[in-house]
Amino acid sequence: LVHEFDVFLGFSWRDWSTTLIPGSIFSIGAMRTLSHKPTIFQSYLFLVLWLTPYIYFFNLSNQITGIDEDRIDKPDRPIPSGKVTVAGAKLRWALVLAVFLSIAVYEPTLQPETICWVLTVALLCATPFGNHWFVKNCVAISTGTWALLGASWKAIAPLTPHSERYILAISLWAGLMTHIQDLRDMKGDAAIGRQTLPLVLGST
């Protein structure tokens, strides 16, 4: 168990600031709408149970299909560093996907966000469209943020029209602004032929 937690950290620690942490912070807004407080801790634990395979499924998908890029940009990741074999990563991928889908079956209110995220990851990692800046960020970041924030609220409390507007606005903003993350990976992106906005327009 300690080893698997270490492997999970190796795959995912870079993305906690865009998944586990903002999802947890956003859930506080949902907590404030509740008049009945005793179940908040239980609901938050359930949210963490959803957020963990949310990010782990993406990390495994992305890093299994992006080994050549990671050897250049992030050689400390588990696969290029030799901590985990590709076969081992694929086994974890299948198990994590099964857990993620099982949570949605158990809690049907999270099914739209779960299905949205699985399709988004497939678009990013299993099709050539994920290599283009418009799909990679404008589309996938927007839909992924919508799924993340929607589930983070719904795991705690029912959505309201006000919260839905916030989720949509933040999702669109994220899709427009996160091209800046690609500045750090220009060398690896260029090596595999990815067309990120910094490569298309220049880093300046």
Steps between C-alpha positions, in 0.01 A plus 500: 500500500785739581662416167176561308448834672855595402426398140178705506697803621756447225233499232281777635671750734548763229124516441368522856495880470254474210281214626498384862567844648258717295234229517528499877492880519198522271316246714515747790255717306261207484543437873391856575163440333410213732280558798564148632872465576565156659556319167750749358811302600358179355407681178847650471663158542279375219615793286865409563412143401377638164778757450779246552415273202401814305860618500668159511307376195614805303860478618528133408338556160717802426826348614449162335450675166760773561813308598723659234397849606553421870850369434585855388287724722432293813744206526421464873152364426445132590516350149808676355680474835444123508297497822202352311490293182260580217319172573469596866364842406241341268384266777459796735317689224242220462444476876470876548255533211289220647494676839416835341207358304382300801472818705274649231283188506476526879420873487302571179503878553872496409452302179497802263828632640660154504401423141610847390844448653550153353411631153724804550797284596435272202497804270827626647693176523353263241450729199731732304268791579649516849827626349344825374483803728130567441384151600768451767417815693195688371285186477647243741593738781153655484315168509739358760455802726123478458511135610737572791306792646157354431581179684677690779178689567253217443685262732415743780172669403258535205601746231334840494458732199757729662760224543437370148578846358823513700603155379439593137682832529806350673512213248502736201759722667725201569474381139613840374781565749680170563705516180763652728568155649642390163790745524678256733473204260597653167804278445312174552190620312712596200676163503172307467336742255244650735361838393461699818436872486854595613640290215253637244536868596838500672578521871512882501 
